[in-house]
Amino acid sequence: MKKLAFICQKGQESFIEPIVNRFKLLTDAYQVRYYPITTQQEILAAIKWADVVFIEWANDVAILATQIYELRKKGCIVRLHSYEALSGFPQKIDWAMVDYLVFVAPHIRDIVKGHIPDIETKVKTEIVYNGIDLSAVTQNTNLSPYDIAYVCNINHKKEPALALQIMAELVAFDKKYRLHIAGAFQDQRYEIYMKHMAREMGIEGNIQYDGFVNDMSSWWNGKGIILSTSIHEGHPMNIIEGMARGLRPMIHNFLGAKGLYRPEWLFNTVFEAANLIELYGKENHQDIPLQHIIDRGWTLDTQVAQLTKLVEKAGKRV
């Protein structure tokens, strides 16, 4: 039985936990341990125990792990999401110690190749999209086109000012529009700005701040649109989670978005976004977002199946 260790910097576990739990069910094939890393000694312990090490995030944990000689004798997979591509971390990882570098989307691989042109000669690369456990999701029975979900921690990458501009256009058209924000402010500047600007725009009553939400399954109820105004993403789970419930995505056209989503879900300007949202209120497309997830293989089943193949091949680089 193969011993499989998942290691991830403590506090960054949300993407990897469903994968770990699914691998733990494969009891005939794997003995699985999960290591939330806080010290280098914990990385060493995981590597010594495992046959294959799966490193979540290509960050400083991956840098430290690939400096440990013991890893040469083990299989190793590193998964890179998006922020790491811009961080300088990948340039410091010893890719000779890694079997597979997994990207969550092709455009993220392209960004890394811009910094490390020969990355694909240093390590085998694979695209494995994020996936959602559809068995744990219930589609919304009520999809209000006036109730817009905005799911993210508020920071500069998410470009929340753009969301306010869109809401101002929508409220000028119809005062029933409401933006529901699930996520914490990670910079007090944005909290000050957003609350001030909403008052100045006259839309203060149309913005609801729910902060960090423990019960997201209930929170999604009633919303009909998932809005993303991010300027940079890999393969964002907040959009997938909304789509799985039938919400129509409205996505700022970040680099790579055209390769992931239908063109009628993308916008470049505030006015395009407002027009698309207004148009949605006159149409019924509940089944299309979910079907898009299924057609693209953005499910936990597909994700785990693809990762299982890599785990089985890992360790054969020497």
C-alpha positions as CSV (number, residue, x, y, z in Angstrom):
1,M,0.0,0.0,0.0
2,K,1.4,3.4,-1.1
3,K,2.0,6.0,1.7
4,L,0.8,9.4,0.5
5,A,1.6,12.5,2.4
6,F,-0.2,15.8,1.7
7,I,1.6,18.8,3.0
8,C,0.3,22.4,3.0
9,Q,1.2,25.5,4.9
10,K,-1.2,25.8,7.8
11,G,-4.0,28.3,7.1
12,Q,-4.0,27.5,3.3
13,E,-5.9,24.2,3.5
14,S,-9.3,25.0,1.9
15,F,-8.5,23.8,-1.6
16,I,-6.7,20.6,-0.6
17,E,-8.9,19.3,2.2
18,P,-11.6,17.8,-0.2
19,I,-8.9,16.0,-2.2
20,V,-7.3,14.6,1.0
21,N,-10.6,13.4,2.3
22,R,-11.4,11.7,-1.1
23,F,-8.0,9.9,-1.2
24,K,-8.5,8.7,2.4
25,L,-11.5,6.8,1.1
26,L,-9.2,4.8,-1.2
27,T,-8.1,2.5,1.6
28,D,-7.2,-0.4,-0.6
29,A,-4.6,1.7,-2.4
30,Y,-3.3,4.4,-0.1
31,Q,-2.4,5.1,3.5
32,V,-2.9,8.9,3.7
33,R,-1.6,11.5,6.1
34,Y,-2.2,15.2,6.0
35,Y,0.5,17.6,7.4
36,P,-0.5,21.3,8.1
37,I,3.0,22.7,8.0
38,T,4.2,25.3,10.6
39,T,7.9,24.2,10.8
40,Q,10.6,22.7,8.6
41,Q,10.7,19.6,10.9
42,E,7.1,18.8,10.0
43,I,8.1,18.8,6.3
44,L,11.0,16.5,7.0
45,A,8.7,14.1,9.0
46,A,6.2,14.0,6.1
47,I,8.9,13.2,3.6
48,K,10.5,10.5,5.7
49,W,7.2,8.8,6.2
50,A,5.8,9.0,2.7
51,D,6.3,7.2,-0.6
52,V,4.8,10.1,-2.4
53,V,4.6,13.7,-1.2
54,F,1.9,16.1,-2.6
55,I,2.8,19.7,-1.9
56,E,-0.1,22.1,-2.1
57,W,1.0,25.6,-3.3
58,A,4.3,26.3,-5.0
59,N,5.4,28.5,-2.1
60,D,8.1,28.6,0.6
61,V,7.0,25.1,1.8
62,A,7.8,23.7,-1.6
63,I,11.1,25.5,-1.6
64,L,12.1,24.0,1.8
65,A,10.8,20.5,0.9
66,T,12.9,20.4,-2.3
67,Q,16.0,21.2,-0.3
68,I,15.6,18.0,1.8
69,Y,17.9,15.3,0.4
70,E,15.4,12.6,1.4
71,L,13.0,13.8,-1.2
72,R,15.2,12.4,-3.9
73,K,14.1,8.9,-3.0
74,K,10.4,9.8,-3.0
75,G,7.7,10.7,-5.5
76,C,6.8,14.4,-5.5
77,I,4.0,16.4,-6.9
78,V,3.7,20.2,-6.5
79,R,0.4,22.1,-7.3
80,L,0.6,25.7,-8.2
81,H,-2.6,27.8,-8.1
82,S,-2.1,31.5,-9.2
83,Y,-0.5,33.9,-6.7
84,E,2.7,31.8,-6.7
85,A,3.2,32.5,-10.4
86,L,3.8,36.1,-9.6
87,S,5.7,35.7,-6.3
88,G,9.2,34.5,-7.3
89,F,8.7,31.2,-5.4
90,P,8.8,28.9,-8.5
91,Q,12.3,30.2,-9.4
92,K,13.6,29.0,-6.0
93,I,12.1,25.5,-6.1
94,D,14.5,22.7,-7.1
95,W,12.4,21.1,-9.8
96,A,14.8,18.2,-10.2
97,M,13.3,16.9,-7.0
98,V,9.7,17.0,-8.4
99,D,7.9,14.5,-10.7
100,Y,5.0,16.7,-11.7
101,L,4.1,20.4,-11.5
102,V,0.4,20.7,-11.6
103,F,-1.3,23.9,-12.8
104,V,-5.0,24.7,-12.2
105,A,-5.3,26.5,-15.6
106,P,-3.2,26.8,-18.8
107,H,-2.8,30.6,-18.6
108,I,-1.0,30.2,-15.2
109,R,1.4,27.8,-16.8
110,D,2.1,30.4,-19.5
111,I,2.8,33.0,-16.8
112,V,5.3,30.8,-15.1
113,K,6.9,30.0,-18.5
114,G,7.4,33.8,-18.9
115,H,9.6,33.7,-15.8
116,I,11.1,30.3,-16.3
117,P,11.2,29.6,-20.1
118,D,12.6,26.1,-19.7
119,I,10.3,25.0,-16.9
120,E,8.9,22.1,-19.0
121,T,12.4,20.7,-19.4
122,K,13.0,20.9,-15.7
123,V,9.8,19.1,-14.7
124,K,6.8,17.5,-16.2
125,T,3.8,19.8,-16.2
126,E,0.1,18.9,-16.1
127,I,-3.2,20.9,-16.1
128,V,-5.7,19.6,-13.5
129,Y,-8.6,22.0,-13.1
130,N,-10.2,22.6,-9.7
131,G,-13.3,20.5,-9.0
132,I,-16.4,20.6,-6.9
133,D,-18.1,17.7,-5.1
134,L,-21.5,17.9,-6.9
135,S,-23.0,15.3,-4.5
136,A,-22.7,17.8,-1.7
137,V,-24.4,20.6,-3.7
138,T,-28.1,21.4,-4.0
139,Q,-29.1,23.6,-6.9
140,N,-31.0,26.8,-5.9
141,T,-34.8,26.5,-6.4
142,N,-35.1,30.2,-6.4
143,L,-32.6,32.2,-8.5
144,S,-33.3,35.9,-8.1
145,P,-31.7,38.0,-10.8
146,Y,-31.7,40.9,-8.4
147,D,-29.7,39.1,-5.7
148,I,-26.0,39.1,-6.7
149,A,-23.4,36.9,-4.8
150,Y,-19.9,38.3,-4.3
151,V,-17.8,35.7,-2.7
152,C,-14.2,36.6,-1.8
153,N,-12.1,38.2,0.9
154,I,-11.8,41.8,0.0
155,N,-8.4,42.8,-1.2
156,H,-6.7,44.6,-4.2
157,K,-6.8,41.5,-6.4
158,K,-10.6,41.3,-6.2
159,E,-11.0,44.9,-7.4
160,P,-14.1,45.6,-5.3
161,A,-14.4,49.2,-6.5
162,L,-15.5,47.7,-9.8
163,A,-18.3,45.9,-8.1
164,L,-19.6,49.1,-6.6
165,Q,-19.5,50.8,-10.0
166,I,-21.5,48.0,-11.5
167,M,-24.0,48.2,-8.7
168,A,-24.4,51.9,-9.2
169,E,-25.4,51.3,-12.8
170,L,-27.8,48.5,-11.8
171,V,-29.5,50.4,-9.1
172,A,-30.0,53.4,-11.4
173,F,-31.9,50.9,-13.6
174,D,-33.8,49.2,-10.8
175,K,-33.5,49.7,-7.0
176,K,-34.2,46.0,-6.3
177,Y,-30.7,45.0,-7.1
178,R,-28.6,43.9,-4.1
179,L,-25.0,42.8,-3.7
180,H,-24.4,40.2,-1.0
181,I,-20.8,40.0,0.1
182,A,-19.5,36.8,1.7
183,G,-15.9,37.5,2.8
184,A,-13.8,39.5,5.2
185,F,-12.0,42.8,4.6
186,Q,-8.3,42.0,4.4
187,D,-7.3,45.7,4.2
188,Q,-9.2,48.3,6.3
189,R,-8.6,50.8,3.5
190,Y,-11.2,48.9,1.4
191,E,-13.7,48.8,4.2
192,I,-13.4,52.5,4.6
193,Y,-13.5,53.1,0.9
194,M,-16.4,50.8,0.0
195,K,-18.7,52.0,2.8
196,H,-17.9,55.6,2.1
197,M,-18.4,55.3,-1.7
198,A,-21.6,53.3,-1.4
199,R,-23.0,56.2,0.7
200,E,-21.8,58.7,-1.9
201,M,-23.3,56.7,-4.7
202,G,-26.6,56.3,-2.9
203,I,-26.4,52.6,-2.9
204,E,-25.6,51.9,0.7
205,G,-28.9,50.1,1.2
206,N,-28.1,47.8,-1.8
207,I,-24.9,46.4,-0.3
208,Q,-25.0,43.7,2.3
209,Y,-21.8,42.7,4.1
210,D,-22.0,39.2,5.6
211,G,-18.3,38.8,6.5
212,F,-16.9,35.4,6.8
213,V,-19.8,32.9,6.4
214,N,-19.6,29.5,8.1
215,D,-22.7,28.0,6.5
216,M,-22.2,28.8,2.8
217,S,-24.7,26.1,1.7
218,S,-27.5,28.2,3.2
219,W,-26.0,31.5,2.2
220,W,-26.2,30.7,-1.5
221,N,-30.0,30.4,-1.3
222,G,-31.9,32.9,-3.4
223,K,-29.0,34.4,-5.2
224,G,-29.2,34.3,-9.0
225,I,-25.8,35.7,-10.1
226,I,-22.2,35.2,-9.0
227,L,-20.2,38.3,-9.8
228,S,-16.4,38.3,-10.1
229,T,-14.5,41.5,-10.6
230,S,-11.0,40.1,-10.0
231,I,-8.1,41.3,-12.0
232,H,-6.1,38.0,-11.8
233,E,-7.3,34.5,-11.1
234,G,-6.2,30.9,-11.8
235,H,-9.3,28.7,-11.7
236,P,-11.5,30.3,-9.0
237,M,-13.6,28.1,-6.8
238,N,-16.1,30.8,-5.8
239,I,-17.3,31.0,-9.4
240,I,-17.6,27.2,-9.7
241,E,-19.5,26.9,-6.4
242,G,-22.0,29.5,-7.6
243,M,-22.3,27.8,-11.0
244,A,-22.9,24.4,-9.4
245,R,-26.0,25.9,-7.7
246,G,-27.3,27.3,-11.0
247,L,-26.1,30.9,-10.5
248,R,-25.1,32.6,-13.7
249,P,-21.5,33.9,-13.6
250,M,-20.6,37.4,-14.5
251,I,-16.9,37.6,-14.8
252,H,-14.4,40.4,-15.4
253,N,-12.3,39.3,-18.4
254,F,-9.1,38.5,-16.6
255,L,-6.2,36.9,-18.5
256,G,-7.3,33.3,-19.1
257,A,-11.0,33.8,-18.6
258,K,-11.8,33.3,-22.3
259,G,-10.4,29.8,-22.1
260,L,-12.6,28.9,-19.1
261,Y,-16.0,30.5,-19.6
262,R,-18.7,31.2,-22.2
263,P,-18.2,34.6,-23.9
264,E,-21.7,35.8,-22.7
265,W,-20.5,35.5,-19.1
266,L,-17.5,37.9,-19.6
267,F,-17.4,41.6,-19.4
268,N,-14.7,44.3,-20.0
269,T,-16.5,47.4,-18.8
270,V,-19.0,48.4,-16.1
271,F,-21.7,49.0,-18.7
272,E,-21.2,45.6,-20.3
273,A,-21.6,44.0,-16.9
274,A,-24.7,45.9,-16.1
275,N,-26.3,45.1,-19.4
276,L,-25.5,41.4,-19.1
277,I,-27.0,41.3,-15.6
278,E,-30.1,43.2,-16.7
279,L,-30.5,40.8,-19.7
280,Y,-30.3,37.8,-17.4
281,G,-33.4,38.9,-15.6
282,K,-35.3,38.4,-18.8
283,E,-34.0,34.9,-19.5
284,N,-33.8,31.4,-17.8
285,H,-30.5,29.6,-18.0
286,Q,-30.4,27.7,-14.7
287,D,-29.1,24.5,-16.2
288,I,-26.3,26.0,-18.3
289,P,-23.8,26.8,-15.6
290,L,-24.0,23.4,-14.0
291,Q,-23.8,21.7,-17.4
292,H,-20.7,23.8,-18.2
293,I,-19.0,22.4,-15.0
294,I,-19.8,18.8,-16.0
295,D,-18.8,19.3,-19.6
296,R,-15.4,20.8,-18.6
297,G,-14.7,18.2,-16.0
298,W,-14.6,20.6,-13.1
299,T,-15.8,18.0,-10.6
300,L,-14.0,16.5,-7.6
301,D,-14.4,13.1,-9.2
302,T,-12.5,14.1,-12.3
303,Q,-9.9,16.0,-10.4
304,V,-9.1,13.1,-8.1
305,A,-9.0,10.7,-11.0
306,Q,-6.5,12.8,-12.7
307,L,-4.4,13.3,-9.6
308,T,-4.5,9.6,-8.9
309,K,-2.8,8.9,-12.2
310,L,0.0,11.3,-11.3
311,V,0.4,9.8,-7.8
312,E,0.7,6.3,-9.4
313,K,3.5,7.5,-11.8
314,A,5.3,9.7,-9.2
315,G,8.7,8.5,-8.1
316,K,9.8,7.2,-11.5
317,R,11.8,10.2,-12.5
318,V,15.1,8.7,-11.6
